[in-house]
Amino acid sequence: MSLLVQKFGGTSVADVDRIKKVARRIKRTVKQGHQVVAVVSARAGVTNNLISRAAAITKSPDPREMDVLMSTGEQETIALLSMTLQSIGVPAVSLTGPRFGIRTDNEHTRARIREMGGSDARRYLRQGKVVVVAGFQGLSEFGEITTFGRGGSDLSAIAVAGALKAHRCQIFTDVEGVYTADPRIVPNAHKLSELSYEEMLELASSGSKVMQTRAVGFAQKHEVAFEVRSSFNSKPGTIVKKSASSLEAVSVSGVAIDKNQVRISVQELPDRPGAAAAVFKAMAEIGVVVDLIVQNVGRAGKANLTFSVPSEDAYRAEKAMREAVGRTGATVGRSNKIAKVSVVGVGMRSHSGVASCFFDALAEAGINMLMISTSEIKISVAVNHEDGDEATRVAHAAFGLEKKTRSRKKATARASRSKSKG
């Protein structure tokens, strides 16, 4: 008898009818001889409504109270799903994140997991019950309820699977798996059968909204294999695991776009050691994550520094920048929305010419690159916000991702004929 952890997102449990469908799916899994732990999100729209209510009261709600508020969404869902399972003859019990034994640090609204329990869940499983766990939440060192931030239920599911040593973690969502690109932007994108942790992590951090970045990182660290699949049909999804050997045959496995970025420029920054460090220290102190970075060659003792941050952090970042560089004579330019387009693939390690192929395709399409960043298996470029969708389609076509593996190998061969990766 194998143990499966099944995570259901907000759209999967959006209303009573969908909760009933989820319950029937779980019942089928139990009848197949599996033990099941279900990890659930708040119903679609509930968390946003809670945030809106808090915003109507104050522009800067206390983080502790926000955690108390936002954690109620998942608690509603676990109770409703447990009741539904019981009504169709499946013994079930609900557990909040703290009751499961998820212990975190003390950072409200963005807590990190420190320790995992699970003894109550194991006892209920031995009794033949389905355990329904509230995602997105845990308990701090001070006994306070905490939440993990957007997409935190993915992290809960992976952590629960690791703690219980589940055979597999299944992430049920409103898409059928991980695609070579967002099908809403690239209609001929196709589903990938397998991905490595590394590729999934890079795609998630580059704008793919299928999985939360922290969840993928946790899965990689603890080697928890998981499958992303649709809650609305029975088709197999995308399996994410330590390695997917067949992917070495192609240079690029997918293209991701992140439109939630702004570009901030600092002009006339003193060109001396420590000046740039002071800029990014200011960002670190206010908890803003910096992504792409470009610094121009200094002239006359001055240099220009440009970097990107998430759109929601733009105001705080600009304010901190003005305070940090105001005494140096540097000025902070107005932030501009950009789109970050990334190509990802473990095959980049063994195939040259990927950057050349990518950049040539953008140039032929008349799309200007504003910033560039690379890692071992990813190349990202920033483009004007309005060019983002077209840049994604161009990159997808350039590497033959809309076609089957044979054609993708041909695209890889074309890339390899270019001079180098960068």
C-alpha positions in Angstrom: 0.0 0.0 0.0 1.7 3.2 -1.2 1.1 6.7 0.3 0.2 9.5 -2.0 0.1 13.2 -1.1 -2.4 15.0 -3.3 -2.4 18.8 -3.4 -5.5 20.7 -4.7 -5.2 24.3 -5.6 -7.8 27.1 -5.3 -9.4 26.5 -8.7 -9.7 22.8 -7.9 -11.8 23.5 -4.8 -13.4 26.7 -6.0 -17.0 25.8 -5.0 -19.0 22.9 -3.5 -19.3 21.1 -6.9 -15.6 21.1 -7.4 -15.0 20.0 -3.8 -17.3 17.1 -4.5 -15.3 16.2 -7.6 -12.0 16.3 -5.6 -13.6 14.0 -3.0 -14.6 11.5 -5.7 -11.1 11.5 -7.1 -9.7 10.9 -3.7 -12.2 8.0 -3.1 -11.0 6.4 -6.4 -7.4 6.6 -5.3 -8.3 5.0 -1.9 -10.2 2.2 -3.7 -7.0 1.5 -5.7 -5.3 0.6 -2.5 -3.5 3.8 -1.7 -3.3 5.8 1.5 -4.0 9.5 0.8 -3.0 12.8 2.4 -4.7 15.7 0.7 -3.2 19.2 1.1 -5.5 22.0 0.0 -5.5 25.7 -0.7 -8.1 28.3 0.0 -11.0 28.3 -2.5 -10.2 30.5 -5.6 -10.7 34.2 -4.7 -11.0 33.7 -1.0 -7.4 34.9 -0.1 -7.7 37.9 -2.4 -11.0 38.9 -0.7 -9.5 38.6 2.7 -6.6 40.8 1.6 -9.0 43.4 0.1 -10.9 43.5 3.4 -7.8 44.2 5.3 -6.7 46.9 2.8 -10.1 48.6 3.3 -9.3 49.0 6.9 -5.6 50.0 6.7 -2.9 50.4 4.1 -0.3 48.7 6.3 -2.0 45.9 8.2 0.0 44.2 11.0 1.7 41.1 9.5 0.8 38.9 12.5 -2.9 39.8 12.1 -2.7 39.2 8.3 -1.5 35.6 9.0 -4.3 35.1 11.4 -6.7 36.4 8.8 -5.3 34.6 5.7 -5.0 31.2 7.3 -8.8 31.0 7.6 -9.2 30.4 3.9 -7.5 27.0 4.0 -9.2 26.0 7.2 -12.6 26.5 5.5 -11.5 24.2 2.7 -10.2 21.4 4.9 -13.4 21.2 6.8 -15.6 21.2 3.7 -13.5 18.6 2.0 -13.4 16.3 5.1 -17.2 16.6 5.4 -17.6 15.8 1.7 -15.4 12.7 2.0 -17.3 11.5 5.1 -20.6 12.0 3.2 -19.5 9.5 0.5 -18.3 6.9 2.9 -14.6 7.8 3.1 -13.3 8.2 6.7 -11.4 11.6 6.8 -10.0 14.0 9.3 -8.8 17.6 8.8 -5.6 19.0 10.3 -4.4 22.6 10.2 -0.8 23.2 9.4 0.2 23.7 13.0 -1.7 20.6 14.1 0.1 18.5 11.4 3.4 19.7 13.0 4.7 22.3 10.6 7.1 24.5 12.5 8.4 27.7 11.0 10.6 30.7 11.8 9.0 33.9 13.1 8.7 35.8 9.8 5.0 36.6 9.4 3.5 36.4 5.8 6.7 34.8 4.4 7.7 32.2 7.0 10.2 29.4 6.3 9.8 25.9 7.4 12.2 24.8 10.2 10.8 21.4 11.3 8.2 18.9 10.2 6.1 16.7 12.4 3.4 14.3 11.2 2.8 11.9 14.1 -0.9 12.6 14.2 -1.2 12.2 10.5 0.5 8.8 10.7 -1.8 7.7 13.4 -4.9 8.6 11.4 -3.5 6.9 8.3 -3.0 3.7 10.3 -6.7 4.0 11.2 -7.6 4.0 7.5 -8.5 7.7 7.3 -7.8 10.2 4.6 -5.9 13.1 6.2 -6.8 16.6 4.9 -4.1 19.2 5.7 -4.4 23.0 5.4 -1.7 24.3 3.1 0.1 27.6 3.3 0.5 27.7 7.1 2.5 26.6 10.1 3.4 27.6 13.7 6.2 29.8 14.7 8.7 29.3 17.5 6.6 31.7 19.6 3.4 29.6 19.0 2.0 32.1 16.5 0.3 31.0 13.2 2.4 31.9 10.2 1.9 31.7 6.4 4.3 31.0 3.5 3.3 33.6 1.0 1.7 33.2 -2.4 1.7 29.6 -3.6 2.6 28.4 -0.2 0.3 25.4 -0.4 2.7 23.9 -3.0 5.4 24.1 -0.4 3.2 22.5 2.3 2.4 19.6 0.0 6.1 18.9 -0.8 7.1 19.2 2.8 4.3 16.9 4.0 5.3 14.3 1.3 8.9 14.5 2.5 8.0 14.2 6.2 5.8 11.2 5.6 8.1 9.6 3.0 5.3 9.5 0.5 5.7 7.4 -2.7 4.8 10.5 -4.7 3.4 14.0 -4.4 0.8 14.9 -7.0 0.1 18.7 -7.5 -3.4 19.0 -9.0 -4.1 22.3 -10.6 -6.0 23.9 -13.5 -3.4 22.9 -16.1 -2.4 19.5 -17.4 1.2 19.8 -16.6 4.3 21.9 -17.4 4.3 23.2 -20.9 7.2 24.3 -23.1 5.6 27.8 -22.8 2.4 29.4 -21.6 -0.2 28.0 -24.0 -2.1 31.3 -23.7 0.8 33.1 -25.3 2.2 30.2 -27.5 -0.8 28.2 -28.7 1.3 25.4 -30.1 3.2 24.8 -26.9 3.1 21.2 -25.7 3.2 19.4 -22.4 6.5 18.0 -21.1 6.4 14.5 -19.7 9.4 15.0 -17.5 11.6 17.8 -16.1 14.6 17.8 -13.7 14.4 19.8 -10.4 16.9 22.2 -11.8 14.8 23.0 -14.9 11.6 23.3 -12.9 13.3 25.6 -10.4 14.6 27.9 -13.2 11.2 28.0 -14.9 9.4 28.8 -11.7 11.9 31.6 -10.8 11.6 33.0 -14.4 7.9 33.5 -14.3 6.2 30.2 -14.8 3.3 30.1 -12.5 2.7 26.4 -12.4 4.7 25.9 -9.1 6.0 28.1 -6.3 9.8 28.5 -6.5 10.4 27.6 -2.8 8.4 24.4 -3.2 10.6 23.3 -6.1 13.7 24.2 -4.1 12.4 22.2 -1.1 11.6 19.2 -3.3 15.1 19.3 -4.8 16.8 19.5 -1.4 14.9 16.6 0.0 14.5 14.7 -3.3 10.7 14.6 -3.3 9.5 13.6 -6.7 6.3 15.2 -7.7 3.8 15.3 -10.6 2.0 18.4 -11.9 -1.4 17.3 -13.4 -4.9 18.5 -14.0 -7.7 18.1 -11.4 -10.3 18.2 -14.2 -9.2 15.0 -16.1 -7.2 11.8 -15.6 -4.4 12.5 -18.1 -0.9 12.0 -16.9 1.0 15.2 -16.1 4.6 16.3 -15.9 6.9 14.4 -13.5 9.6 16.5 -11.8 12.5 14.5 -10.3 16.2 14.5 -9.8 17.1 13.9 -13.4 15.4 13.4 -16.7 18.1 11.9 -18.9 16.3 12.3 -22.2 16.3 16.1 -21.8 20.1 16.2 -22.4 19.3 15.6 -26.1 17.9 19.1 -26.4 19.4 22.4 -25.5 16.2 24.2 -24.4 13.3 22.5 -22.7 11.0 25.5 -22.1 10.5 29.3 -22.3 9.1 31.3 -19.4 8.0 34.9 -19.2 7.7 37.2 -16.2 5.8 40.4 -16.8 5.8 41.3 -13.1 9.1 43.2 -13.3 10.3 46.8 -13.3 13.6 48.3 -14.2 15.2 50.8 -11.9 18.2 52.9 -12.9 20.8 54.8 -10.8 22.7 57.4 -12.7 26.0 59.1 -11.8 26.8 56.6 -9.1 30.4 57.1 -7.9 32.6 54.6 -9.7 34.5 53.3 -6.6 34.6 50.0 -4.6 31.5 49.7 -2.3 29.2 52.0 -4.2 27.2 49.2 -5.8 27.3 47.2 -2.6 25.6 50.0 -0.8 22.8 50.0 -3.4 22.1 46.3 -2.9 22.5 46.4 0.8 19.7 48.9 0.8 17.5 46.5 -1.1 18.4 43.6 1.2 17.5 45.7 4.3 13.9 46.2 3.0 13.6 42.6 1.8 13.4 43.3 -1.9 14.8 40.6 -4.3 16.9 42.0 -7.1 16.9 40.0 -10.4 18.7 41.3 -13.5 21.7 43.7 -13.0 23.7 45.8 -15.5 26.5 48.2 -14.6 28.0 50.4 -17.3 31.7 51.0 -17.6 32.5 54.1 -15.5 33.5 57.4 -17.1 34.9 60.4 -15.3 34.5 58.6 -12.0 30.8 57.9 -12.5 28.8 54.9 -13.5 25.2 53.9 -14.2 23.6 50.9 -12.5 20.4 49.3 -13.7 18.5 46.4 -12.0 15.1 44.8 -11.9 12.8 44.1 -9.0 9.2 42.7 -8.7 6.6 45.3 -9.7 5.0 45.3 -6.2 8.3 46.3 -4.7 9.0 49.2 -7.1 7.8 52.0 -4.8 9.7 50.7 -1.8 12.8 50.1 -3.9 12.8 53.6 -5.4 12.3 55.2 -2.0 15.2 53.2 -0.5 17.4 54.0 -3.4 16.9 57.7 -3.1 17.8 57.5 0.6 20.8 55.3 0.0 22.4 57.3 -2.9 21.1 60.8 -2.1 24.3 61.9 -0.4 26.6 60.6 -3.2 25.2 62.9 -5.9 23.6 60.0 -7.8 20.1 60.1 -9.1 17.4 57.5 -9.3 15.6 57.2 -12.6 11.9 56.5 -13.0 11.1 52.8 -13.0 9.8 51.2 -16.2 7.8 48.0 -16.6 9.7 45.3 -18.4 9.2 41.7 -19.4 11.8 39.0 -18.6 11.9 36.1 -21.1 14.0 33.1 -20.2 15.0 29.9 -22.1 15.8 27.0 -19.8 17.4 23.6 -20.4 19.9 21.2 -18.8 21.1 20.6 -22.3 22.9 24.0 -22.3 25.7 22.3 -20.4 26.6 20.2 -23.4 25.4 22.4 -26.3 27.0 25.6 -27.5 25.4 28.4 -29.4 22.2 28.7 -27.4 22.7 32.4 -26.6 23.6 33.2 -30.2 20.4 31.4 -31.5 18.2 33.2 -28.9 19.7 36.6 -29.6 19.7 36.2 -33.4 16.0 35.3 -33.3 15.1 38.3 -31.2 17.1 40.6 -33.5 15.4 39.2 -36.6 12.1 40.0 -35.0 13.2 43.5 -34.2 13.0 43.0 -30.4 15.6 45.0 -28.4 17.3 43.4 -25.4 17.6 45.7 -22.4 19.4 43.4 -19.9 20.9 39.9 -20.0 21.5 37.3 -17.3 22.7 33.8 -17.5 23.1 30.7 -15.3 24.4 27.2 -16.2 21.0 26.2 -17.6 19.2 29.4 -18.2 19.5 32.6 -20.3 17.2 35.5 -19.5 16.7 38.8 -21.3 14.7 41.8 -20.4 12.7 43.4 -23.2 10.1 46.2 -23.4 6.9 45.1 -21.6 4.9 45.3 -24.8 7.4 43.0 -26.6 7.2 40.2 -24.0 4.6 37.9 -25.6 6.2 38.2 -29.0 9.7 37.5 -27.6 8.3 34.4 -26.0 6.8 33.1 -29.3 10.0 33.9 -31.1 12.2 32.0 -28.6 9.8 29.1 -28.6 10.0 28.8 -32.4 13.7 29.4 -32.6 14.4 26.2 -30.6 11.7 24.1 -32.3 9.8 23.6 -29.1 6.4 23.4 -30.8 7.5 20.2 -32.6 8.3 16.7 -31.5 11.7 15.6 -30.1 13.2 14.9 -33.5 12.6 18.4 -34.7 13.8 19.8 -31.4 17.1 17.9 -31.9 17.4 19.6 -35.3 16.9 23.0 -33.6 19.6 22.1 -31.1 21.9 21.2 -34.0 21.3 24.6 -35.5 22.1 26.2 -32.2 25.2 24.2 -31.8 26.5 25.5 -35.1 26.6 28.9 -33.7 29.9 30.1 -32.2 29.2 29.8 -28.5 26.7 30.2 -25.7 27.7 33.7 -25.0 
